[in-house]
Amino acid sequence: MPSPPHLSAHLPRARHEHLLRELSLRGSIRASEVAAQLGVSEVTIRRDIIHLEQGGHLARVHGGAISAEATTRPAPARTPIGLLLPGAGSHFPEVTRGAHEAALALHARLAMASTDYRAATERRQIRQLLVLGISGLVIAPTLRGRSLEDLAEELSAVPVPTVLVERDLERTGSLAEHDWVRTDHVRGALAAL
């Protein structure tokens, strides 16, 4: 979206014209992006979106707007995905951030849990995530207090697709049936997810 902030961006009519122009070009807008580009608050842009929606010029959606001509609104985030990590240390905040961004792009909801590197906590958290109705599980499993065979047996009992994170287990016997991802420490965690 072009144009640096200037005085006319603070006038409602100029903002409305900018919003409608961006919608016609892109089909959708995010309130946070437009606010940053125009140098105004998100609240101001949300009010502009409400005003334009009342006039039938656009349709409001979570975080922004879509063109009034759009035939359908985006589906709300429905697919729950479990993310089970040992904790917030090391690079796991980057893994969490990348997983959250990927989930948003897929219209999924991320249900996160932590294990503190304890197998018993991990098992309990998996059960709780399953009760929440997750459709898939992304997990950085711990090997403390259990063998590779025990881990493989436990993960094979999980009734949803499972992806292993950050463990060099992809070629290990029955764990090879699971997908896996690892962060690229050279390019950064976000590039790997």
PyMOL commands that set and color helices and strands:
alter all, ss='L'
color gray80, all
select helices_A, chain A and resi 7-10+12-26+31-38+42-54+92-105+119-131+148-156+173-177+189-192
alter helices_A, ss='H'
color red, helices_A
select strands_A, chain A and resi 28-30+58-61+64-67+79-85+108-114+136-139+162-165+179-181
alter strands_A, ss='S'
color yellow, strands_A
deselect
rebuild
show_as cartoon
